[in-house]
Amino acid sequence: MGIAAFTNDEVVIKALNLTDTQKTSLKEISDDFGKARGEVLGEAFSGGFDVEKFQEAQKKIQKIQNEHIEKAVALLNDEQKTTWRKLKGEAFDLQKLIPQFPKKKD
């Protein structure tokens, strides 16, 4: 779920027992990520679809999301951080899910 996990009422918010202040701050971080993601995608698709631009955009988005997750985790107390680590489980390389397109031939 990435950064969106921090706004998931059914599981994450309840499990972390977030304060109202934390909820507000996490929503702001999530919204900021959404805006940054939109900007990257807007740039990537300006002028039409280009496989290389798309793949580069996906890498940028992943980096931006990781930065926003770090900001979100920094808002948590030690107990919440422990719970967060348990909830998220082992790391998974999302790049494996991104379609790989053949490179253009010149």
Contact map, one row per residue, 1 for C-alpha under 8 A:
1111100000000000000000000000000000000000000000000000000000000000000000000000000000000000000000000000000000
1111100000000000000000000000000000000000000000000000000000000000100010000000000000000000000000000000000000
1111111000000000000000000000010010000000000000000000000000000000100110010000000000000000000000000000000000
1111111100000000000000000000010000000000000000000000000000000000000000000000000000000000000000000000000000
1111111100010000000000000000000000000000000000000000000000000000000000000000000000000000000000000000000000
0011111100011000000000000110010000000000000000000000000000000000000000010000000000000000000000000000000000
0011111110011000000000100110010000000000000000000000000000000000000000000000000000000000000000000000000000
0001111111111000000000000000000000000000000000000000000000000000000000000000000000000000000000000000000000
0000001111111100000000000000000000000000000000000000000000000000000000000000000000000000000000000000000000
0000000111111100000000000000000000000000000000000000000000000000000000000000000000000000000000000000000000
0000000111111110000000000000000000000000000000000000000000000000000000000000000000000000000000000000000000
0000111111111111000000000000000000000000000000000000000000000000000000000000000000010010000000000000000000
0000011111111111110000100000000000000000000000000000000000000000000000000000000000000000000000000000000000
0000000011111111110000000000000000000000000000000000000000000000000000000000000000000000000000000000000000
0000000000111111100000000000000000000000000000000000000000000000000000000000000000100000000000000000000000
0000000000011111110000000000000000000000000000000000000000000000000000000000000100110000000000000000000000
0000000000001111111000000000000000000000000000000000000000000000000000000000000100000000000000000000000000
0000000000001101111101100000000000000000000000000000000000000000000000000000000000000000000000000000000000
0000000000000000111111100000000000000000000000000000000000000000000000000000000000000000000000000000000000
0000000000000000011111110000000000000000000000000000000000000000000000000000000000000000000000000000000000
0000000000000000001111111000000000000000000000000000000000000000000000000000000000000000000000000000000000
0000000000000000011111111100000000000000000000000000000000000000000000000011000000000000000000000000000000
0000001000001000011111111110000000000000000000000000000000000000000000000000000000000000000000000000000000
0000000000000000000111111111000000000000000000000000000000000000000000000000000000000000000000000000000000
0000000000000000000011111111100000000000000000000000000000000000000000000000000000000000000000000000000000
0000011000000000000001111111110000000000000000000000000000000000000000010000000000000000000000000000000000
0000011000000000000000111111111000000000000000000000000000000000000000000000000000000000000000000000000000
0000000000000000000000011111111100000000000000000000000000000000000000000000000000000000000000000000000000
0000000000000000000000001111111110000000000000000000000000000000000100110000000000000000000000000000000000
0011011000000000000000000111111111000000000000000000000000000000000100000000000000000000000000000000000000
0000000000000000000000000011111111100000000000000000000000000000000000000000000000000000000000000000000000
0000000000000000000000000001111111110000000000000000000000000000000000000000000000000000000000000000000000
0010000000000000000000000000111111111000000000000000000000000001100100000000000000000000000000000000000000
0000000000000000000000000000011111111100000000000000000000000000000000000000000000000000000000000000000000
0000000000000000000000000000001111111110000000000000000000000000000000000000000000000000000000000000000000
0000000000000000000000000000000111111111000000000000000000000001000000000000000000000000000000000000000000
0000000000000000000000000000000011111111100000000000000000001001000000000000000000000000000000000000000000
0000000000000000000000000000000001111111110000000000000000000000000000000000000000000000000000000000000000
0000000000000000000000000000000000111111111000000000000000000000000000000000000000000000000000000000000000
0000000000000000000000000000000000011111111100000000000010011000000000000000000000000000000000000000000000
0000000000000000000000000000000000001111111110000000010010000000000000000000000000000000000000000000000000
0000000000000000000000000000000000000111111111000000000000000000000000000000000000000000000000000000000000
0000000000000000000000000000000000000011111111000000000000000000000000000000000000000000000000000000000000
0000000000000000000000000000000000000001111111001100110010000000000000000000000000000000000000000000000000
0000000000000000000000000000000000000000111111111100110000000000000000000000000000000000000000000000000000
0000000000000000000000000000000000000000011111111000000000000000000000000000000000000000000000000000000000
0000000000000000000000000000000000000000000011111000000000000000000000000000000000000000000000000000000000
0000000000000000000000000000000000000000000011111100000000000000000000000000000000000000000000000000000000
0000000000000000000000000000000000000000000111111110110000000000000000000000000000000000000000000000000000
0000000000000000000000000000000000000000000110011111110000000000000000000000000000000000000000000000000000
0000000000000000000000000000000000000000000000001111111000000000000000000000000000000000000000000000101000
0000000000000000000000000000000000000000000000000111111100000000000000000000000000000000000000000000001000
0000000000000000000000000000000000000000000110001111111110000000000000000000000000000000000000000000000000
0000000000000000000000000000000000000000100110001111111111000000000000000000000000000000000000000000000000
0000000000000000000000000000000000000000000000000011111111100000000000000000000000000000000000000000000000
0000000000000000000000000000000000000000000000000001111111110000000000000000000000000000000000000000000000
0000000000000000000000000000000000000001100100000000111111111000000000000000000000000000000000000000000000
0000000000000000000000000000000000000000000000000000011111111100000000000000000000000000000000000000000000
0000000000000000000000000000000000000000000000000000001111111110000000000000000000000000000000000000000000
0000000000000000000000000000000000000001000000000000000111111111000000000000000000000000000000000000000000
0000000000000000000000000000000000001001000000000000000011111111100000000000000000000000000000000000000000
0000000000000000000000000000000000000000000000000000000001111111110000000000000000000000000000000000000000
0000000000000000000000000000000000000000000000000000000000111111111000000000000000000000000000000000000000
0000000000000000000000000000000010011000000000000000000000011111111100000000000000000000000000000000000000
0110000000000000000000000000000010000000000000000000000000001111111110000000000000000000000000000000000000
0000000000000000000000000000000000000000000000000000000000000111111111000000000000000000000000000000000000
0000000000000000000000000000000000000000000000000000000000000011111111100000000000000000000000000000000000
0010000000000000000000000000110010000000000000000000000000000001111111110000000000000000000000000000000000
0110000000000000000000000000000000000000000000000000000000000000111111111000000000000000000000000000000000
0000000000000000000000000000000000000000000000000000000000000000011111111100000000000000000000000000000000
0000000000000000000000000000100000000000000000000000000000000000001111111110000000000000000000000000000000
0010010000000000000000000100100000000000000000000000000000000000000111111111000000000000000000000000000000
0000000000000000000000000000000000000000000000000000000000000000000011111111000010000000000000000000000000
0000000000000000000000000000000000000000000000000000000000000000000001111111100000000000000000000000000000
0000000000000000000001000000000000000000000000000000000000000000000000111111100000000000000000000000000000
0000000000000000000001000000000000000000000000000000000000000000000000011111111110000000000000000000000000
0000000000000000000000000000000000000000000000000000000000000000000000000111111110000000000000000000000000
0000000000000000000000000000000000000000000000000000000000000000000000000001111111000000000000000000000000
0000000000000000000000000000000000000000000000000000000000000000000000000001111111100000000000000000000000
0000000000000001100000000000000000000000000000000000000000000000000000000001111111110000000000000000000000
0000000000000000000000000000000000000000000000000000000000000000000000001001111111111000000000000000000000
0000000000000000000000000000000000000000000000000000000000000000000000000000011111111100000000000000000000
0000000000000011000000000000000000000000000000000000000000000000000000000000001111111110000000000000000000
0000000000010001000000000000000000000000000000000000000000000000000000000000000111111111000000000000000000
0000000000000000000000000000000000000000000000000000000000000000000000000000000011111111100000000000000000
0000000000000000000000000000000000000000000000000000000000000000000000000000000001111111100000000000000000
0000000000010000000000000000000000000000000000000000000000000000000000000000000000111111100000000000000000
0000000000000000000000000000000000000000000000000000000000000000000000000000000000011111111000000000000000
0000000000000000000000000000000000000000000000000000000000000000000000000000000000001111111000000000000000
0000000000000000000000000000000000000000000000000000000000000000000000000000000000000001111100000000000000
0000000000000000000000000000000000000000000000000000000000000000000000000000000000000001111110000000000000
0000000000000000000000000000000000000000000000000000000000000000000000000000000000000000011111000000000000
0000000000000000000000000000000000000000000000000000000000000000000000000000000000000000001111110000000000
0000000000000000000000000000000000000000000000000000000000000000000000000000000000000000000111111100000000
0000000000000000000000000000000000000000000000000000000000000000000000000000000000000000000011111100000000
0000000000000000000000000000000000000000000000000000000000000000000000000000000000000000000011111110000000
0000000000000000000000000000000000000000000000000000000000000000000000000000000000000000000001111110000000
0000000000000000000000000000000000000000000000000000000000000000000000000000000000000000000001111111000000
0000000000000000000000000000000000000000000000000000000000000000000000000000000000000000000000011111100000
0000000000000000000000000000000000000000000000000000000000000000000000000000000000000000000000000111110000
0000000000000000000000000000000000000000000000000010000000000000000000000000000000000000000000000011111000
0000000000000000000000000000000000000000000000000000000000000000000000000000000000000000000000000001111100
0000000000000000000000000000000000000000000000000011000000000000000000000000000000000000000000000000111110
0000000000000000000000000000000000000000000000000000000000000000000000000000000000000000000000000000011111
0000000000000000000000000000000000000000000000000000000000000000000000000000000000000000000000000000001111
0000000000000000000000000000000000000000000000000000000000000000000000000000000000000000000000000000000111
